[in-house]
Amino acid sequence: MSLNEYQEMAKRTTTGHTDPAMVNFALGIAGEAGEVADMVKKYRFHGHQLDEDAMAKELGDVLWYVSQLAACIDVDLEEIAKRNIDKLKRRYPDGFSEQDSINRKENSE
């Protein structure tokens, strides 16, 4: 399944793409990302086992909210992915490095 196919299929489980829905989607991203962060915190600092299946489910929830927020602004997920890769290629042309991260072009303009 492509990202755009996912986005289209996910639309069937929303009530629309209005301004109030946009707020719901943005807050949903934050909430679901918080659940992922809490899993990592408990794994790293509290001695819990990492439940990869549960994390994958939470990441799916993040993706759902991202896909619907993107639909609110009429941008498909594949375009978002392309734009992000283009940005990363400009920022890190030879792959990630701490030096490039510290001296990002955006920070020197």
Stockholm file with secondary structure:
# STOCKHOLM 1.0

chainA/1-109         MSLNEYQEMAKRTTTGHTDPAMVNFALGIAGEAGEVADMVKKYRFHGHQLDEDAMAKELGDVLWYVSQLAACIDVDLEEIAKRNIDKLKRRYPDGFSEQDSINRKENSE
#=GR chainA/1-109 SS CCHHHHHHHHGGGSSCCSHHHHHHHHHHHHHHHHHHHHHHHHHHHSCCCCCHHHHHHHHHHHHHHHHHHHHHTTCCHHHHHHHHHHHHHHHCTTSCCHHHHHTCHHHHC
#=GC SS_cons         CCHHHHHHHHGGGSSCCSHHHHHHHHHHHHHHHHHHHHHHHHHHHSCCCCCHHHHHHHHHHHHHHHHHHHHHTTCCHHHHHHHHHHHHHHHCTTSCCHHHHHTCHHHHC
//
